[in-house]
Amino acid sequence: MIAGNWKMNKTVKETKDFITKLKKHALPKNKDILICPPFTALSKASGLIKGSNIQLGAQNMHYEVAGAFTGEISPLMLKELGCKYVILGHSERRHIFNEDDSLINRKIKAALNLKLKPILCIGETLDQRKKNKTEGIVKSQLLNSLKDIKDISNIILAYEPVWAIGTGINAAPEQAEEIHKMIRTLIKKTYSPKAANDIRILYGGSVKPENIKELMKEQDIDGALVGGASLDTDKFFKLIN
């Protein structure tokens, strides 16, 4: 899976231009291609990707289907727009908006209830890595975010070291693989060998056309969650290929 997280970028017009240009490329059928535009562009994107193998996801959601939650978006609203995926627990949600594992856990359960596939993001800060806390942080985020969830077959994981997001510094392929392997081993112990084998673990953190090939060679890396490089059609197409 190659997933583009556009963050707070692209107007409706820019979304139309991006998808129209991307669809002119011969997109490979053997990869899941996902774009996650801002909320305002989801409706337009949904219509434009019909008939293509581009799939649609959202960047966040509330855990309630409806209610007095000013400014929030419900999973039902996302579902109606044609979203199949939703990014949850992104480091920017955790660190800028103070979302903790218990809140993310509620969101994951709500997404699964409406058959949306969550992309759960986990990852450590630079300070935590320097203090050799990476494994503990990743394990804690993963298990707490998945608390009381018995079936993880519709969940995708994304390991995103916070120190590599938007900095131009990506984890070396062997560094990324080490954590991906640790995550898969943890899933095997917590759930089952089948769950560990089936779950997809994406890597995110300054993924570019120049470094994706080496990252994808690693055994436990099943794709990428891409930020900045997903905003440019040509770069995104190169990443997909």
Backbone as CSV, one residue per row, in Angstrom:
resi,resn,N_x,N_y,N_z,CA_x,CA_y,CA_z,C_x,C_y,C_z
1,MET,0.830,-1.198,0.000,0.000,0.000,0.000,0.866,1.250,0.000
2,ILE,0.540,2.174,-0.912,1.158,3.492,-0.903,0.049,4.493,-0.598
3,ALA,0.129,5.119,0.574,-0.922,6.016,1.049,-0.393,7.440,1.156
4,GLY,-1.159,8.382,0.624,-0.773,9.787,0.699,-1.594,10.530,1.725
5,ASN,-0.918,11.059,2.730,-1.566,11.885,3.752,-1.300,13.343,3.403
6,TRP,-2.330,14.001,2.874,-2.147,15.371,2.405,-2.100,16.402,3.525
7,LYS,-2.500,15.999,4.721,-2.540,16.907,5.870,-3.406,18.133,5.525
8,MET,-3.053,19.338,5.984,-3.893,20.514,5.719,-3.425,21.200,4.441
9,ASN,-3.527,20.457,3.348,-3.099,20.951,2.041,-4.131,20.590,0.976
10,LYS,-4.206,21.408,-0.034,-5.021,21.258,-1.245,-6.479,21.684,-1.062
11,THR,-6.839,22.654,-1.884,-8.230,23.092,-1.991,-8.992,22.080,-2.844
12,VAL,-10.278,22.292,-3.008,-11.076,21.404,-3.857,-10.552,21.442,-5.297
13,LYS,-10.227,22.634,-5.804,-9.708,22.759,-7.164,-8.366,22.023,-7.302
14,GLU,-7.497,22.199,-6.315,-6.190,21.536,-6.363,-6.334,20.013,-6.291
15,THR,-7.333,19.569,-5.546,-7.617,18.133,-5.463,-8.055,17.598,-6.825
16,LYS,-8.927,18.340,-7.480,-9.392,17.952,-8.815,-8.218,17.868,-9.787
17,ASP,-7.355,18.867,-9.758,-6.200,18.895,-10.662,-5.274,17.705,-10.402
18,PHE,-5.045,17.405,-9.126,-4.142,16.303,-8.748,-4.676,14.963,-9.249
19,ILE,-5.942,14.677,-8.947,-6.518,13.372,-9.307,-6.629,13.226,-10.825
20,THR,-7.034,14.302,-11.501,-7.140,14.260,-12.966,-5.790,13.922,-13.591
21,LYS,-4.740,14.527,-13.071,-3.388,14.278,-13.589,-2.913,12.870,-13.235
22,LEU,-3.198,12.437,-12.006,-2.750,11.111,-11.570,-3.412,10.016,-12.402
23,LYS,-4.687,10.207,-12.713,-5.432,9.182,-13.472,-4.928,9.026,-14.914
24,LYS,-4.184,10.010,-15.398,-3.621,9.910,-16.748,-2.460,8.918,-16.802
25,HIS,-1.880,8.625,-15.623,-0.800,7.637,-15.542,-1.399,6.235,-15.526
26,ALA,-0.630,5.288,-16.017,-1.038,3.872,-15.935,-0.696,3.366,-14.538
27,LEU,-1.690,3.355,-13.660,-1.454,2.982,-12.271,-1.417,1.462,-12.129
28,PRO,-0.426,0.930,-11.431,-0.310,-0.529,-11.284,-1.470,-1.121,-10.496
29,LYS,-1.891,-2.302,-10.898,-3.033,-2.966,-10.252,-2.620,-3.778,-9.029
30,ASN,-1.317,-4.008,-8.865,-0.853,-4.888,-7.794,-0.524,-4.134,-6.505
31,LYS,-0.923,-2.862,-6.432,-0.701,-2.077,-5.214,-2.003,-1.386,-4.823
32,ASP,-2.205,-1.229,-3.529,-3.312,-0.409,-3.049,-2.829,1.034,-3.003
33,ILE,-3.514,1.889,-3.742,-3.162,3.307,-3.802,-4.225,4.082,-3.047
34,LEU,-3.788,4.865,-2.083,-4.721,5.563,-1.200,-4.364,7.036,-1.104
35,ILE,-5.369,7.893,-1.200,-5.157,9.312,-0.924,-6.063,9.723,0.225
36,CYS,-5.526,10.593,1.091,-6.275,11.088,2.252,-6.283,12.618,2.215
37,PRO,-7.231,13.205,1.469,-7.339,14.661,1.377,-7.940,15.248,2.653
38,PRO,-7.922,16.577,2.776,-8.633,17.209,3.897,-10.144,17.004,3.743
39,PHE,-10.875,17.190,4.818,-12.318,16.926,4.836,-13.059,17.658,3.713
40,THR,-12.670,18.917,3.447,-13.397,19.736,2.479,-13.307,19.186,1.057
41,ALA,-12.295,18.371,0.786,-12.075,17.862,-0.572,-12.510,16.410,-0.743
42,LEU,-12.997,15.775,0.314,-13.336,14.348,0.238,-14.457,14.071,-0.762
43,SER,-15.482,14.901,-0.762,-16.613,14.676,-1.651,-16.183,14.755,-3.115
44,LYS,-15.425,15.781,-3.452,-14.930,15.943,-4.824,-14.014,14.779,-5.202
45,ALA,-13.119,14.412,-4.292,-12.187,13.308,-4.564,-12.934,12.000,-4.785
46,SER,-13.972,11.782,-3.989,-14.747,10.543,-4.081,-15.340,10.365,-5.470
47,GLY,-15.876,11.441,-6.027,-16.456,11.376,-7.357,-15.411,11.163,-8.445
48,LEU,-14.268,11.812,-8.278,-13.224,11.767,-9.308,-12.517,10.415,-9.398
49,ILE,-12.430,9.691,-8.292,-11.678,8.425,-8.317,-12.536,7.228,-8.731
50,LYS,-13.819,7.443,-8.938,-14.686,6.335,-9.351,-14.180,5.726,-10.653
51,GLY,-14.140,4.395,-10.688,-13.671,3.709,-11.879,-12.173,3.538,-11.945
52,SER,-11.446,4.093,-10.955,-9.991,3.928,-10.902,-9.640,2.997,-9.750
53,ASN,-8.354,2.656,-9.625,-7.951,1.844,-8.475,-7.343,2.711,-7.368
54,ILE,-7.743,3.992,-7.342,-7.362,4.883,-6.247,-8.442,4.786,-5.182
55,GLN,-8.025,4.622,-3.938,-8.975,4.523,-2.836,-8.919,5.778,-1.971
56,LEU,-9.959,5.967,-1.180,-10.116,7.208,-0.427,-10.070,6.973,1.082
57,GLY,-9.352,7.845,1.761,-9.296,7.796,3.222,-9.388,9.189,3.815
58,ALA,-9.720,9.258,5.099,-9.757,10.531,5.823,-8.578,10.591,6.787
59,GLN,-8.315,11.778,7.289,-7.139,11.981,8.143,-7.442,11.890,9.637
60,ASN,-8.723,11.841,9.980,-9.110,11.819,11.398,-10.627,11.687,11.460
61,MET,-11.152,11.448,12.655,-12.605,11.404,12.851,-12.904,11.415,14.342
62,HIS,-14.173,11.665,14.667,-14.634,11.572,16.048,-15.102,10.141,16.308
63,TYR,-15.240,9.783,17.572,-15.662,8.417,17.897,-17.179,8.250,17.974
64,GLU,-17.927,9.372,17.932,-19.385,9.275,17.950,-19.945,9.406,16.537
65,VAL,-21.088,8.782,16.305,-21.729,8.832,14.989,-22.393,10.194,14.755
66,ALA,-22.888,10.813,15.814,-23.538,12.128,15.714,-23.570,12.748,17.105
67,GLY,-23.819,14.055,17.168,-23.946,14.673,18.481,-23.429,16.091,18.523
68,ALA,-23.432,16.645,19.734,-23.023,18.041,19.939,-21.497,18.120,20.065
69,PHE,-20.814,17.980,18.948,-19.352,18.020,18.917,-18.920,18.993,17.821
70,THR,-19.029,20.271,18.122,-18.784,21.328,17.146,-17.428,21.161,16.458
71,GLY,-17.476,21.208,15.139,-16.233,21.146,14.365,-15.715,19.756,14.091
72,GLU,-16.412,18.720,14.567,-15.925,17.351,14.382,-16.603,16.660,13.195
73,ILE,-16.017,15.555,12.773,-16.523,14.748,11.661,-16.749,13.329,12.165
74,SER,-17.899,12.764,11.860,-18.196,11.414,12.356,-17.826,10.347,11.337
75,PRO,-17.609,9.111,11.805,-17.303,8.023,10.880,-18.416,7.782,9.864
76,LEU,-19.655,8.027,10.274,-20.783,7.848,9.360,-20.692,8.830,8.191
77,MET,-20.282,10.046,8.472,-20.125,11.057,7.423,-19.034,10.648,6.436
78,LEU,-17.945,10.103,6.961,-16.842,9.644,6.110,-17.285,8.483,5.231
79,LYS,-18.030,7.583,5.847,-18.529,6.407,5.123,-19.419,6.836,3.958
80,GLU,-20.288,7.818,4.208,-21.212,8.295,3.190,-20.474,8.886,1.989
81,LEU,-19.302,9.463,2.244,-18.512,10.089,1.178,-17.684,9.085,0.387
82,GLY,-17.702,7.824,0.820,-16.949,6.810,0.085,-15.585,6.492,0.659
83,CYS,-15.307,6.984,1.866,-14.028,6.659,2.504,-14.006,5.178,2.904
84,LYS,-12.887,4.529,2.658,-12.694,3.152,3.097,-11.707,3.070,4.261
85,TYR,-10.899,4.118,4.398,-9.848,4.128,5.411,-9.902,5.424,6.207
86,VAL,-9.298,5.404,7.389,-9.145,6.631,8.172,-7.849,6.534,8.979
87,ILE,-7.041,7.582,8.891,-5.797,7.649,9.659,-6.137,8.045,11.093
88,LEU,-5.645,7.279,12.052,-5.900,7.578,13.469,-4.595,7.514,14.258
89,GLY,-4.454,8.418,15.215,-3.275,8.401,16.076,-2.031,8.973,15.449
90,HIS,-2.186,9.766,14.391,-0.999,10.382,13.781,-0.273,11.221,14.825
91,SER,1.037,11.285,14.710,1.828,11.987,15.726,1.407,13.444,15.876
92,GLU,0.955,14.063,14.778,0.510,15.452,14.878,-0.775,15.552,15.693
93,ARG,-1.631,14.544,15.629,-2.816,14.506,16.488,-2.400,14.269,17.940
94,ARG,-1.425,13.406,18.133,-0.970,13.110,19.500,-0.270,14.308,20.138
95,HIS,0.630,14.953,19.402,1.503,15.955,20.012,0.970,17.383,19.921
96,ILE,0.226,17.702,18.860,-0.317,19.057,18.743,-1.687,19.156,19.406
97,PHE,-2.496,18.086,19.240,-3.867,18.121,19.745,-4.073,17.244,20.976
98,ASN,-2.980,16.746,21.523,-2.987,16.024,22.809,-3.890,14.791,22.842
99,GLU,-4.009,14.091,21.715,-4.787,12.856,21.697,-3.966,11.735,22.344
100,ASP,-4.573,11.036,23.293,-3.869,9.941,23.946,-4.378,8.596,23.447
101,ASP,-3.749,7.534,23.916,-4.071,6.192,23.427,-5.525,5.808,23.698
102,SER,-6.074,6.248,24.816,-7.450,5.867,25.150,-8.448,6.507,24.182
103,LEU,-8.191,7.746,23.784,-9.049,8.411,22.806,-8.922,7.731,21.440
104,ILE,-7.702,7.423,21.065,-7.452,6.755,19.778,-8.121,5.382,19.769
105,ASN,-8.087,4.704,20.891,-8.737,3.402,21.021,-10.242,3.508,20.756
106,ARG,-10.872,4.542,21.290,-12.311,4.755,21.066,-12.596,5.020,19.588
107,LYS,-11.715,5.779,18.964,-11.886,6.084,17.545,-11.736,4.832,16.682
108,ILE,-10.769,4.001,17.004,-10.551,2.764,16.241,-11.788,1.869,16.338
109,LYS,-12.310,1.725,17.529,-13.513,0.900,17.716,-14.695,1.458,16.919
110,ALA,-14.833,2.783,16.925,-15.933,3.416,16.180,-15.766,3.195,14.680
111,ALA,-14.539,3.302,14.195,-14.268,3.084,12.770,-14.603,1.652,12.371
112,LEU,-14.155,0.709,13.178,-14.402,-0.706,12.877,-15.894,-1.025,12.893
113,ASN,-16.624,-0.386,13.798,-18.075,-0.616,13.880,-18.795,-0.229,12.589
114,LEU,-18.240,0.757,11.892,-18.855,1.202,10.635,-18.073,0.700,9.419
115,LYS,-17.221,-0.308,9.660,-16.475,-0.950,8.578,-15.547,0.009,7.824
116,LEU,-15.002,0.972,8.552,-13.896,1.786,8.053,-12.608,1.128,8.521
117,LYS,-11.586,1.129,7.687,-10.317,0.500,8.065,-9.379,1.548,8.655
118,PRO,-9.060,1.425,9.943,-8.155,2.398,10.562,-6.705,2.143,10.148
119,ILE,-5.983,3.224,9.927,-4.528,3.165,9.788,-3.979,3.757,11.071
120,LEU,-3.556,2.887,11.978,-3.092,3.314,13.301,-1.613,3.693,13.239
121,CYS,-1.336,4.945,13.582,0.042,5.442,13.570,0.674,5.341,14.956
122,ILE,1.906,4.866,14.973,2.669,4.764,16.218,4.113,5.164,15.927
123,GLY,4.793,5.697,16.936,6.182,6.088,16.721,6.718,6.954,17.840
124,GLU,8.028,6.963,17.951,8.712,7.648,19.043,9.283,8.997,18.613
125,THR,9.508,9.887,19.581,10.161,11.174,19.325,11.683,10.962,19.321
126,LEU,12.404,11.987,18.895,13.871,11.913,18.871,14.426,11.745,20.286
127,ASP,13.842,12.466,21.236,14.298,12.375,22.626,14.102,10.959,23.171
128,GLN,12.965,10.361,22.850,12.694,8.991,23.296,13.652,7.993,22.658
129,ARG,13.988,8.215,21.387,14.942,7.318,20.723,16.331,7.450,21.355
130,LYS,16.738,8.687,21.634,18.055,8.925,22.243,18.161,8.264,23.614
131,LYS,17.029,8.156,24.303,17.010,7.543,25.632,16.717,6.037,25.567
132,ASN,16.803,5.471,24.354,16.570,4.030,24.135,15.185,3.568,24.597
133,LYS,14.193,4.449,24.397,12.827,4.119,24.809,11.936,3.712,23.628
134,THR,12.529,3.583,22.448,11.732,3.345,21.235,10.801,2.150,21.365
135,GLU,11.354,0.998,21.724,10.543,-0.223,21.785,9.430,-0.102,22.807
136,GLY,9.736,0.482,23.967,8.731,0.634,25.014,7.600,1.561,24.595
137,ILE,7.944,2.668,23.952,6.942,3.635,23.494,6.051,3.023,22.427
138,VAL,6.666,2.376,21.435,5.912,1.779,20.335,4.992,0.672,20.854
139,LYS,5.511,-0.153,21.747,4.714,-1.239,22.329,3.527,-0.686,23.111
140,SER,3.778,0.347,23.926,2.723,0.945,24.735,1.636,1.569,23.863
141,GLN,2.048,2.338,22.862,1.077,2.970,21.966,0.241,1.914,21.248
142,LEU,0.891,0.868,20.779,0.193,-0.173,20.022,-0.824,-0.910,20.888
143,LEU,-0.378,-1.416,22.019,-1.271,-2.231,22.856,-2.394,-1.411,23.475
144,ASN,-2.096,-0.182,23.884,-3.137,0.661,24.481,-4.150,1.141,23.433
145,SER,-3.673,1.411,22.239,-4.582,1.854,21.181,-5.478,0.723,20.698
146,LEU,-5.006,-0.517,20.860,-5.776,-1.693,20.431,-6.462,-2.410,21.596
147,LYS,-6.525,-1.761,22.742,-7.098,-2.383,23.935,-8.520,-2.893,23.674
148,ASP,-8.762,-4.130,24.063,-10.087,-4.780,23.963,-10.550,-5.015,22.518
149,ILE,-9.650,-4.863,21.568,-10.006,-5.150,20.175,-9.489,-6.550,19.846
150,LYS,-10.409,-7.459,19.611,-10.048,-8.877,19.430,-9.635,-9.204,17.997
151,ASP,-10.279,-8.531,17.041,-10.029,-8.822,15.625,-9.340,-7.620,14.991
152,ILE,-8.103,-7.810,14.552,-7.354,-6.692,13.956,-7.172,-6.875,12.444
153,SER,-7.971,-7.755,11.855,-7.803,-8.075,10.435,-8.083,-6.892,9.508
154,ASN,-8.846,-5.905,9.995,-9.151,-4.730,9.167,-8.376,-3.487,9.587
155,ILE,-7.329,-3.699,10.375,-6.498,-2.586,10.832,-5.153,-2.629,10.109
156,ILE,-4.681,-1.455,9.711,-3.343,-1.306,9.144,-2.525,-0.509,10.152
157,LEU,-1.279,-0.874,10.310,-0.391,-0.147,11.215,0.571,0.711,10.400
158,ALA,0.958,1.842,10.957,1.957,2.689,10.314,2.977,3.104,11.365
159,TYR,4.217,2.641,11.183,5.293,3.072,12.085,5.883,4.349,11.524
160,GLU,5.738,5.428,12.291,6.257,6.724,11.885,7.112,7.325,13.000
161,PRO,8.427,7.176,12.913,9.267,7.848,13.917,9.060,9.355,13.815
162,VAL,8.649,9.967,14.902,8.263,11.380,14.884,9.416,12.260,14.409
163,TRP,10.646,11.859,14.734,11.813,12.657,14.365,12.082,12.654,12.856
164,ALA,11.394,11.780,12.123,11.608,11.685,10.672,10.480,12.311,9.863
165,ILE,9.411,12.753,10.530,8.246,13.262,9.802,8.462,14.712,9.403
166,GLY,8.512,14.948,8.093,8.636,16.302,7.576,9.992,16.949,7.802
167,THR,10.966,16.162,8.247,12.283,16.726,8.541,13.281,16.502,7.416
168,GLY,12.914,15.604,6.480,13.873,15.235,5.437,14.802,14.129,5.889
169,ILE,14.729,13.786,7.171,15.566,12.711,7.707,14.699,11.463,7.842
170,ASN,15.024,10.439,7.090,14.235,9.218,7.241,15.060,8.181,7.985
171,ALA,14.374,7.256,8.643,15.085,6.159,9.293,15.777,5.333,8.218
172,ALA,16.984,4.879,8.517,17.658,3.983,7.588,16.806,2.732,7.430
173,PRO,16.847,2.084,6.258,16.014,0.902,6.051,16.151,-0.145,7.155
174,GLU,17.379,-0.353,7.628,17.579,-1.359,8.685,16.994,-0.906,10.023
175,GLN,17.002,0.415,10.278,16.367,0.938,11.497,14.861,0.725,11.434
176,ALA,14.280,1.058,10.293,12.832,0.893,10.119,12.454,-0.579,10.215
177,GLU,13.226,-1.439,9.567,12.936,-2.872,9.578,12.998,-3.444,10.992
178,GLU,13.949,-2.976,11.780,14.084,-3.467,13.162,12.796,-3.246,13.951
179,ILE,12.202,-2.051,13.817,10.976,-1.744,14.559,9.778,-2.457,13.938
180,HIS,9.732,-2.526,12.625,8.645,-3.250,11.965,8.637,-4.717,12.399
181,LYS,9.795,-5.305,12.462,9.909,-6.711,12.884,9.469,-6.869,14.334
182,MET,9.858,-5.902,15.180,9.449,-5.930,16.586,7.933,-5.835,16.718
183,ILE,7.317,-4.964,15.910,5.866,-4.810,15.931,5.182,-6.106,15.499
184,ARG,5.701,-6.732,14.447,5.097,-7.975,13.955,5.225,-9.092,14.993
185,THR,6.356,-9.132,15.670,6.556,-10.127,16.733,5.577,-9.891,17.876
186,LEU,5.342,-8.625,18.212,4.401,-8.272,19.276,2.974,-8.681,18.900
187,ILE,2.608,-8.469,17.642,1.284,-8.886,17.157,1.159,-10.408,17.241
188,LYS,2.217,-11.094,16.900,2.212,-12.561,16.955,1.970,-13.058,18.379
189,LYS,2.640,-12.435,19.353,2.503,-12.829,20.756,1.138,-12.449,21.315
190,THR,0.643,-11.282,20.936,-0.604,-10.756,21.491,-1.838,-11.365,20.833
191,TYR,-1.750,-11.595,19.538,-2.900,-12.098,18.782,-2.637,-13.516,18.274
192,SER,-1.971,-13.649,17.162,-1.708,-14.979,16.603,-0.685,-14.870,15.487
193,PRO,-0.039,-15.986,15.137,0.884,-15.963,13.993,0.195,-15.510,12.709
194,LYS,-1.056,-15.924,12.525,-1.794,-15.526,11.319,-2.013,-14.013,11.284
195,ALA,-2.403,-13.448,12.424,-2.613,-11.998,12.494,-1.325,-11.251,12.175
196,ALA,-0.216,-11.760,12.693,1.085,-11.129,12.449,1.481,-11.221,10.982
197,ASN,1.150,-12.343,10.378,1.488,-12.547,8.966,0.616,-11.682,8.057
198,ASP,-0.656,-11.544,8.425,-1.611,-10.857,7.556,-1.578,-9.334,7.663
199,ILE,-1.229,-8.820,8.842,-1.343,-7.372,9.042,-0.309,-6.621,8.216
200,ARG,-0.735,-5.493,7.678,0.194,-4.663,6.916,0.745,-3.557,7.816
201,ILE,2.065,-3.406,7.763,2.742,-2.375,8.549,3.446,-1.445,7.569
202,LEU,2.962,-0.212,7.509,3.542,0.788,6.615,4.629,1.567,7.331
203,TYR,5.557,2.132,6.549,6.555,3.025,7.124,6.256,4.450,6.685
204,GLY,6.366,5.391,7.603,6.184,6.801,7.279,7.271,7.645,7.919
205,GLY,7.682,8.684,7.225,8.710,9.572,7.767,9.684,9.985,6.691
206,SER,9.350,11.081,5.968,10.191,11.597,4.884,10.469,10.550,3.806
207,VAL,9.420,9.815,3.435,9.536,8.858,2.326,9.506,9.642,1.014
208,LYS,10.472,9.358,0.145,10.595,10.048,-1.136,10.884,9.027,-2.239
209,PRO,10.729,9.425,-3.503,11.069,8.507,-4.596,12.506,8.000,-4.506
210,GLU,13.378,8.828,-3.915,14.796,8.472,-3.842,15.098,7.383,-2.816
211,ASN,14.232,7.217,-1.806,14.563,6.238,-0.755,13.555,5.101,-0.618
212,ILE,12.444,5.176,-1.347,11.391,4.178,-1.121,11.813,2.776,-1.546
213,LYS,12.611,2.679,-2.600,12.993,1.360,-3.112,13.744,0.556,-2.061
214,GLU,14.691,1.214,-1.394,15.479,0.518,-0.360,14.607,0.133,0.833
215,LEU,13.673,1.016,1.208,12.775,0.712,2.321,11.881,-0.488,2.002
216,MET,11.370,-0.530,0.773,10.433,-1.600,0.403,11.117,-2.955,0.218
217,LYS,12.442,-2.962,0.167,13.164,-4.237,0.075,13.114,-5.003,1.393
218,GLU,12.865,-4.279,2.482,12.876,-4.912,3.804,11.655,-5.817,3.966
219,GLN,11.865,-6.946,4.617,10.858,-8.006,4.694,9.569,-7.588,5.382
220,ASP,9.673,-6.780,6.432,8.490,-6.485,7.242,7.855,-5.138,6.936
221,ILE,8.341,-4.435,5.913,7.749,-3.157,5.516,6.815,-3.402,4.330
222,ASP,5.535,-3.123,4.546,4.502,-3.506,3.570,3.952,-2.329,2.771
223,GLY,4.634,-1.213,2.810,4.155,-0.039,2.094,4.577,1.225,2.817
224,ALA,4.004,2.350,2.388,4.426,3.628,2.951,3.250,4.561,3.163
225,LEU,3.313,5.314,4.251,2.397,6.420,4.505,3.198,7.685,4.248
226,VAL,2.852,8.384,3.183,3.683,9.460,2.658,3.041,10.813,2.927
227,GLY,3.837,11.768,3.360,3.344,13.122,3.601,3.644,14.036,2.425
228,GLY,4.682,14.848,2.554,5.001,15.881,1.570,5.102,15.400,0.136
229,ALA,5.721,14.247,-0.063,5.925,13.747,-1.430,4.628,13.285,-2.089
230,SER,3.555,13.148,-1.307,2.274,12.729,-1.895,1.493,13.910,-2.452
231,LEU,1.995,15.122,-2.269,1.293,16.319,-2.737,1.620,16.652,-4.185
232,ASP,2.684,16.060,-4.706,3.108,16.281,-6.080,2.765,15.041,-6.907
233,THR,1.986,15.210,-7.964,1.503,14.061,-8.727,2.644,13.215,-9.276
234,ASP,3.642,13.863,-9.844,4.750,13.113,-10.443,5.545,12.341,-9.392
235,LYS,5.789,12.983,-8.256,6.514,12.296,-7.172,5.702,11.121,-6.635
236,PHE,4.397,11.335,-6.478,3.541,10.282,-5.945,3.496,9.084,-6.907
237,PHE,3.438,9.368,-8.199,3.430,8.289,-9.182,4.754,7.523,-9.150
238,LYS,5.850,8.247,-8.998,7.159,7.588,-8.888,7.206,6.698,-7.649
239,LEU,6.642,7.183,-6.560,6.590,6.395,-5.319,5.792,5.096,-5.536
240,ILE,4.658,5.238,-6.199,3.798,4.070,-6.449,4.551,3.034,-7.274
241,ASN,5.293,3.494,-8.241,6.025,2.565,-9.112,7.278,2.013,-8.474
